[in-house]
């Protein structure tokens, strides 16, 4: 274990040339540097955040939802059928054409009726609009709070106005209480998302978001350990700038305020693209790649840190393309369209047909009607996006 620890915390990997862990261990009185042990304090704080979330959703979000007339119920229940239930629970939730034909003969039902039963049964396990509204309201509240805190904190720092300050005298940069609180709170929140992801609404991008949260936790922890906190605060603030707008758009959608939802989503798209494709590469990547090279020079963990930030930029480009497609549809068609990861299927019985995609099981598709059959008064639900960072 000692050999493994020594290998993992190799000074030549983590720190610039001619700097050792001993140099950072005992600073002068009144001065403190980040230590690896500090990140462990995020774990009990994450449990506290998770507990606060439960109380918030129950005593604040739910009453707000009821004021907006968002109810707990929402999905039609499939009629009881032992044979179909056995197929649904034991074999497949998305029967193919051959199985549908076999069930049709066995039950003397037409194929469309069986397709409808499976769709209703799948939706029956989906969370209600009330549950989704409470989840979005919690995330909206936290994202808005941490963004406001980050902006207020950064306005008092010299590196907001001159990013070269991120690297002067590095890594001998003092850890202030505000900097510690900002970093550990962000880290604890993403740990709480890791805990709650197994109890939250299950969506098709569960695995992607799991990996995303793990990567975010790793990046925050890594930048804390080797004292890249200054530039780390810039990265976090840029990524927090748009998240609360997306959650606000979801809340408006669940409350059936479609025009407000569209405006919020278009605003989210503009902020997302502006921060992730404008400010992030021109401001953050510029200082991590070029200014830091000039002031402190590259070393092994510097390459890893910048590689992760560049991978993040690639994801920003992909996400921006997908978001702009939805925003364009909102402007051209008058409502936000459902993305591929939506967690609710249509329950209308009109205009049904089997869509066969070689990458996915057979599912039901329909042309949307003007009624509210899909549980949101005709408004299509927003999917979740993996930015959060």
Secondary structure as the mmCIF struct_conf table of DSSP 4:
data_model
#
loop_
_struct_conf.conf_type_id
_struct_conf.id
_struct_conf.beg_label_comp_id
_struct_conf.beg_label_asym_id
_struct_conf.beg_label_seq_id
_struct_conf.end_label_comp_id
_struct_conf.end_label_asym_id
_struct_conf.end_label_seq_id
HELX_RH_AL_P HELX_RH_AL_P1 UNK A 2 UNK A 8
TURN_TY1_P TURN_TY1_P1 UNK A 9 UNK A 9
HELX_RH_AL_P HELX_RH_AL_P2 UNK A 11 UNK A 14
BEND BEND1 UNK A 15 UNK A 15
TURN_TY1_P TURN_TY1_P2 UNK A 17 UNK A 18
HELX_RH_AL_P HELX_RH_AL_P3 UNK A 21 UNK A 25
BEND BEND2 UNK A 26 UNK A 26
HELX_LH_PP_P HELX_LH_PP_P1 UNK A 27 UNK A 28
TURN_TY1_P TURN_TY1_P3 UNK A 29 UNK A 30
HELX_RH_3T_P HELX_RH_3T_P1 UNK A 36 UNK A 40
HELX_RH_AL_P HELX_RH_AL_P4 UNK A 41 UNK A 56
HELX_RH_PI_P HELX_RH_PI_P1 UNK A 57 UNK A 61
HELX_RH_AL_P HELX_RH_AL_P5 UNK A 62 UNK A 67
TURN_TY1_P TURN_TY1_P4 UNK A 68 UNK A 69
BEND BEND3 UNK A 72 UNK A 72
HELX_LH_PP_P HELX_LH_PP_P2 UNK A 76 UNK A 80
HELX_RH_AL_P HELX_RH_AL_P6 UNK A 82 UNK A 90
TURN_TY1_P TURN_TY1_P5 UNK A 91 UNK A 91
BEND BEND4 UNK A 93 UNK A 94
HELX_RH_AL_P HELX_RH_AL_P7 UNK A 97 UNK A 107
TURN_TY1_P TURN_TY1_P6 UNK A 108 UNK A 108
HELX_RH_AL_P HELX_RH_AL_P8 UNK A 111 UNK A 124
TURN_TY1_P TURN_TY1_P7 UNK A 125 UNK A 125
BEND BEND5 UNK A 126 UNK A 126
HELX_LH_PP_P HELX_LH_PP_P3 UNK A 127 UNK A 128
HELX_RH_AL_P HELX_RH_AL_P9 UNK A 129 UNK A 154
TURN_TY1_P TURN_TY1_P8 UNK A 155 UNK A 156
BEND BEND6 UNK A 157 UNK A 157
HELX_RH_AL_P HELX_RH_AL_P10 UNK A 158 UNK A 161
HELX_RH_3T_P HELX_RH_3T_P2 UNK A 163 UNK A 166
TURN_TY1_P TURN_TY1_P9 UNK A 167 UNK A 171
HELX_RH_AL_P HELX_RH_AL_P11 UNK A 177 UNK A 196
TURN_TY1_P TURN_TY1_P10 UNK A 197 UNK A 199
BEND BEND7 UNK A 200 UNK A 200
TURN_TY1_P TURN_TY1_P11 UNK A 204 UNK A 205
HELX_RH_AL_P HELX_RH_AL_P12 UNK A 206 UNK A 225
TURN_TY1_P TURN_TY1_P12 UNK A 226 UNK A 227
HELX_RH_AL_P HELX_RH_AL_P13 UNK A 229 UNK A 240
TURN_TY1_P TURN_TY1_P13 UNK A 241 UNK A 242
HELX_RH_AL_P HELX_RH_AL_P14 UNK A 243 UNK A 254
TURN_TY1_P TURN_TY1_P14 UNK A 255 UNK A 256
HELX_RH_AL_P HELX_RH_AL_P15 UNK A 258 UNK A 274
HELX_RH_PI_P HELX_RH_PI_P2 UNK A 275 UNK A 285
HELX_RH_AL_P HELX_RH_AL_P16 UNK A 286 UNK A 286
HELX_RH_PI_P HELX_RH_PI_P3 UNK A 287 UNK A 291
HELX_RH_AL_P HELX_RH_AL_P17 UNK A 292 UNK A 295
TURN_TY1_P TURN_TY1_P15 UNK A 296 UNK A 296
HELX_RH_AL_P HELX_RH_AL_P18 UNK A 300 UNK A 333
BEND BEND8 UNK A 334 UNK A 335
HELX_LH_PP_P HELX_LH_PP_P4 UNK A 336 UNK A 338
TURN_TY1_P TURN_TY1_P16 UNK A 340 UNK A 341
BEND BEND9 UNK A 343 UNK A 343
BEND BEND10 UNK A 350 UNK A 351
STRN STRN1 UNK A 353 UNK A 355
TURN_TY1_P TURN_TY1_P17 UNK A 358 UNK A 359
BEND BEND11 UNK A 360 UNK A 360
STRN STRN2 UNK A 363 UNK A 365
BEND BEND12 UNK A 370 UNK A 371
TURN_TY1_P TURN_TY1_P18 UNK A 373 UNK A 378
HELX_LH_PP_P HELX_LH_PP_P5 UNK A 379 UNK A 384
TURN_TY1_P TURN_TY1_P19 UNK A 386 UNK A 387
#
